[in-house]
Amino acid sequence: LTVELAPLQGWAIGDRVLRSCLAGLSRADAARLEYLRGELPPGPLGSEQMRTIGARIDALLAACEVERADEPTALDVAVELADGRALTGTVSGVRGSAILEVTYSALKPKQRIAAWLRYLALVATTGRSDLRGVTVGRLRDDARRSIVSGLEASLAIQVLDLLVGIRDRG
């Protein structure tokens, strides 16, 4: 019988609830699904844990409310690099002019670098200088935002060339 959540259990529950909320489910319904999974402690103990998780999720959702007003889409990217190779893939989470990524994890360099790479690839493909990469993550019980913006397509391609070169040498 679970009495208190281990940190990783709390993260997993928070991440699932956040993903459900981003997909359009209400926080109350997403929390109810977690109770039905049976991973929360029973009664008031589980309610207290879910209050803490719910407050964190509310902060994350509030921090990206403007970006979430637009429906998410996915865009294919194809960038021809200087050596003739092509960088191809799909960037999801594009909402208007924002490339949004929201995580229940603390906002660390790993998330920021991934957002930067998605931003570079999309700017290099579309040529849109109005795009911005927005990453939202936790800072303890609050939310933190990281935004990258302001590159021209030619510079984005140069940076991608450099990064691929670094990867090749690594």
Beta strands, then each sheet from edge to edge (+ up, - down):
strand 1: 73-80
strand 2: 86-95
strand 3: 98-106
strand 4: 132-139
strand 5: 142-149
sheet 1: 1+ 2- 3+ 4+ 5-
end
